[in-house]
Amino acid sequence: MINTVIVTGGEETEEYFKNIFYNNKFQNIIAVDKGLEILDKCNIEPNYIIGDFDSINKNIFLKYCNKDIEIIKLNPEKDYTDTHMAIKLAIDLKSTDIIIIGAIGTRIDHVLGNINILKECMDNGIDAKIVNFNNEIKLINKNTTIKKDENYKYISIIPLTSKVEDVTLKGFKYELNKYTLEIGNSLGISNEQILEEASIELKNGILIIIKSKD
């Protein structure tokens, strides 16, 4: 198992970052542009730094230029976002699990883009999720068992594809039985897991699974 963490430029507290790194052992730490700043503040050194470096504090960036860290500078006029390129790097590193921190911020276009990028991880057989203090986001395209996590009050399912066929929910406050969930339907928002082990079954399509604290 090769665990990789990708740290982007979203706002997160030092306490949250330290908790993530305390509870996980990462073989690869990838800083994406401004994400290097929070790593530096927490005294965590990345293995890779990637981005077009248009938003990072230049003094912090220069601090790492003389270290044994691979720096990948991207052209600002590119087809993919910095975070997407970081995911491609993680895939090239043969990652089996990826946690992306800071990809939920004030830029809604980037948030939606980052959720869509998770599909590339799925297509490569990688278990990937986006996390911040309040949320955990991942994609599923097959039957999945979910263990109850007391850190999260709500769990929502939203179709990523135009429709997701035969969705069955067991172990939730609001259950479903072979329901076809289509884009434009808010039925899957704000459910609650009531059993220690719940299941989400589906026949075709991709679901966005969002766990939320509030």
N, C-alpha and C positions, 0 to 999 in steps of 0.2 A: 504494500500500500504506500503510495506517494502522496502525501498531503501538501497542498500548496495554498497559501493565503495571498490574496491580491488586495492591496490597500490603495484605495482611490482617495480623491480629495474631499469627500463629504465630511461634515462636521460630526465628530464623535469625541467623547470625553476620554481623558487618559485612563481613568478607572475602568471604563468599558474595554479599551484596548488591552490593558494589562490582564484583565480577566479572560479575554479571548486567548491570549498567548499563554496564560497560566494553565488553561484547561485543554490546550491542544499542542501537539508536537508537530511542527511544520518542517518538511524537508526543503521547501522553497518559499522564500518570502519575496514577493514582487511589489515594489513601490511604484505606483503610477503617478508621475508628475507631482502634484501638490501633496499626494499621500505620503511622500517622504517626510513632510514636516511633522506629522503626528508620530511617525515612527521615531524620528529624531528626538522629539520631546519625551518619548517613553524609553529612550536609550535602547532601541531595538534596531539592529543593523540588517538591512535587506541583502539578499543575494543578487537581486537584479533591480535596476531602476530603468523605467521605460516611460517615454512620453515625448511631446514636442517642447516641453519645459517652458510653456508660455505663462504659467501662473505660479510656479514655484518660487520661493524665496531664493534668490541667486546665491547668497552667502551659505545657506544650508546645502544647496546643490554642490557648490565648490568644495565644501567640507568632505564630500564623499568621492570626489573625482580622483583623489590620490589613493583610495583604498582598493583592496582586491575585490571589487564589485563590478559586474558586467553592466555597462550603461548602454542603453539602446535609444538613440535619438531619432525621433520620427519627424518627418516633414509635416509642418502645420497644415499643408494642403494635401490631405490624404483621404482615402475612401473609407477608412474605418476609424472609430474613436480610439483614444488611448486605452480605454478599458478593454475594448474588443481585441486590440493587439496584445494586451497583457494576457487575455484568455488564450489567444493563439499560442503565445509563448508557453503558457502552462500546459497546453495540449502537447506541444513539442517536447516538453520536459517529462512526458509520460505520466502526468498527474492522474491519479485515480479519484481524488477528492479535492474539491476547490471551495474555499470560503472567500467570498468577496465582501469586503468591508468598505463602507462609505459610498456605496453606489446609489444610495437613496438620499437625495438632497432637494434643493429648491428648483432645479432645472427638470421639469416634468418630462421634457423630451428626452433627456438623458436617462431618467428613471425608466421610462417605457422602453427605450433602446436597450438598456442593461438587462431588463427582464427578457426581452426577445433574444438577446445574445446567449442566454442560458441554453437555448435550443442547440447551439453548436456544441456545448458540453454534452448534452443529452445524446446528440448524434454520434459522439465519440465515446459513448459508454461511461461518461464521467459523472459522478454524483456531485452536483454543484449547487450552491445556494448563496443568496445575497442576504446579509444580515446587518442590522443596526440595533440600537438599544431597544427599540420597540417592536421590530418586525423580523421575520424570517420568511424568505421567498424562495420557492423552488418550482420546478416543473416535473410533472409525471405523465407518462404515456402508457402505463400498465398498472395492474392491480398492486396496491400499496398498503402496507400495514403501518399505522402510526401509533407510537407510544405516547401516552398523555404526558404533557410537559406543563407543570404548574406555573411556569414563567409566563405562559401565554393564556389569555382568557378566550380569545376568539380564533376560529380557523375558517377561512373563506376559500371557496373554489371558484375560479373564473376561467372560462374557456380561452385558450390561446388560439386555437384553430377555430374555423367558422362554426363548427359544432363538435361536441363530444358525445358520442353515442353510448347508451346503456349505462349511465352513471348510477352506481349503487353505493349508498352511504350506510354504514353500520357502526353503531357505537357513538353516534352523535345525537344531540338534542333533536335535531330535525333530520330524519332519515329520508333517503330516496331509494326507489326501486326501478332500475333500468330506465332512467329518465334521460332524454336527449337534451343536453344543455347547449344553447346556442348563444352566439355573440349578441349582446343587447338585452340579455336576461340577467337580472340581478338576484335571482333565486339563491345563489350560492354564497351570498355575503353574510358574514357575522353568524356563523354556526358555532356550536360549542361541543367539545368532545366530552362525553359523560362517562365513558368506560376507559379503563386503563389502557386498553388496546382497541383501536378502531380500525376500520378498513374503508378504503376507497377503491371501487372496482369500475372499470370502463372497458368498452369494446374497441372503439376507435377514437383518435383525436388526442389532444394535449391539454392538460389542465394546469393552470397556475395555482399553486397552493400557498396561501399567505397566513402565517400565524401572527397574531397581534396581541400586544399586552393591554392596549386601551381602546 
